[in-house]
Amino acid sequence: MPLGMIGRLALAGALLVMGGCSTLLPSSKETVESPWKSFDEAKSAYEKIIPGITTMADLKSLGFDPVASPNLQILTYLDIAGTVQSIPLDKLDEGLQECLRARINCRAYVFEPKRLHTRRIGNFWLDFFNFRRISSETGWRFKALLVLVDGHVTYKLWSGAPHIDEMRDQRNPLGPFQGAHDLLFRLL
């Protein structure tokens, strides 16, 4: 092989190594299984819930199933009372007042479906040796509180993030030695 060809191959190899292989960087997905593939689908199902009318069976058909939904939080009337204790009873929504009066016949459910995708981007070698880690997180998160008395919804409330698009850029000037003092203290 002529010397020029070897030089070009060496240069190409060096560029490949120095440029990094971003496809080798880790990525992750965080999904709480639900019947909804988007924030809008979850909110649309939530909006069909009518306090005073919607039953437990209706909730199941809308996708809010306390038996089948993963990562569901179940609250008692005492949990609700603790949350609203700083609000005078007469200032509470009627559905929450009904829950507190019903005591053990009241249950509340917190549904938190989400779809998050995190991926690391940037230079593989800088990331690998901990000099610079850039990550991107996209997705959505929805949270619904549903209060039921004797199997009927009396109160509902939602919150969430319809469009998550976050970028994290962590720089460590000492690279793999950054935070080494913590490791030393743990070993001692």
N, C-alpha and C positions, 0 to 999 in steps of 0.2 A: 504494500500500500504506500502511496506517496505520502510524504510528511504532511502535506496540506490536508489530506483526507483525515489523517489521524488527529490533527489539530482541530478540524471541524467536529469530529465525533467527540473529542474531549470537551470542546466548548458546548456542544449540545447537551452532553451529559451533565456538565457543571450547571448550565442554565436550568435543567430539569431539577437537579438537586437543590439549587439555590432558590429557584422560583417556588418550590414547594408543590405538594400535591394536595390541593384542598379537598379532593375527593376522599382522602384518607382521614380527614377530620371527623370526629364523632358527631352524631345528631341523635335527637330523641323526639318521641311523640308522647304526649300525655293526653289521654282521652278518658273521660268518664262516660261509659256507655249510656246511650240514651236513644230514643227514637228520632231525635232531631240532629240533622247534619249541619245546621247553621244557627246562629243567634236568632235570626228572624223567624225560623221555624219554631224555636222554643218559645219565643215571645208571642207568636201567633196562637200557639196552643194555650198559653197562659191567659191570653185575652178572652178565650172562650169560657173561662171559668166565671160563673156568676154567683157571688155570695148570696146565700139564702136559698138557692135553687140547685146548684151543682152538688151531686152526691159522690160518694166514694167510687161507685161504679162508673160515673161520668169521668172522674179523674183518671181512672185506669184506661178508659177509651181514648183520652187525650194524651196519654203517655206518662202521666204522673201516677205511677203505681207504687205505693208504699211497700208492697211485698217484693216486686221484681226489680225495683230501681237500686242500682249499686250506690254505695257511698251516701246513703240517705241518712239524714239526722232526724231523729224523732224527739219531739219536745213534749213535756207535760205542762199542765196549767201552772205548775210552780216555776218552770223555766220561763214561761211567758210573764208571770208575775214579777220575777226577778229582773227581767229585761225592761219592763215598763214601770217599775216601782217609783221612779222620780216624776211620773206623770199622774196628776190627780185622776181618780177613777172617772169622774164625770167628763173629763177631757179626752178620754180614750175613745177610739172608734167603737161603735156599738157591737161589732163582731168580736172584738177583744174583751169587752165587758161581759158579753154572753159566755165566752170561754171561761173567764175567771169565776163567774157565777156557777157554771156547770161543773167545775172542779174535775173530778175523775172522768167525766164524760167528754172532756175536751182533750184533743190531741192536735199537735201541730207537726208539720213535716217541712223540712228544708231540703229542697232539691238543688243540686249544684252541677248541672252538666257543663262540660267544657271540652274544647279541642284546642290543644296547644302543640306547636311544632317548634322545637329548638334545634338549631344547627350552628355548628362552629364554622366560621369562614376565615379567610386570610391565609397566611403563610403556614404551611404544615410544620416547618422546622422551628419557627418562632413559637408556635403553639406547643409543639412537642417538648421543647426545652424550657417552656414556661416563661418566655420573655414577653410574649403578647398573645392574649387570647381574645378573639372577637367572636361574639355569638349573637345570633338573631333569633328572636322569638315572635311567632305570629300565631293568630288564632282568635278564639272568642271564649267568653265565660258568661254564664247566666246563673242567677240565683233566685229561687222563688220560695217564699214562705207561705204556706197554706195552713190555716187554722180551721179545724173541724169540730163541731159539737154534734154528738149523736149521729155521726156519719154525713153531715151536711157542712159544706164550706160556709164559714161565717166571716172570714177575713182573708185577704190575700195581699201580698206585697212582693215586688220584684226589684232587682238591681242587677248590674252586670257590666260587662265590657264588650260591646258589639264588634269592635275591631282592635285587636291587640297587635301592635307592630313595634317591638322594642329592640334596641341594639345595645349590647354591652361591650365595652372595650377595656380590658384589664391589662395594664402594663406593669411588668416586673423587671426593673433595671438589672437585678441580680440573677434573673432567670431561675435556674433550678435551685439556686441557693437562697432565693427569697423565701422567708419563713423558716429557714433552717434552724433558727434559734428555738422555735416552737418544738421541733423534732428533738433537739438536744435536751430540752427541759422534760419532755415526755419520757425520754430514755433514762434520765437520771432518777 
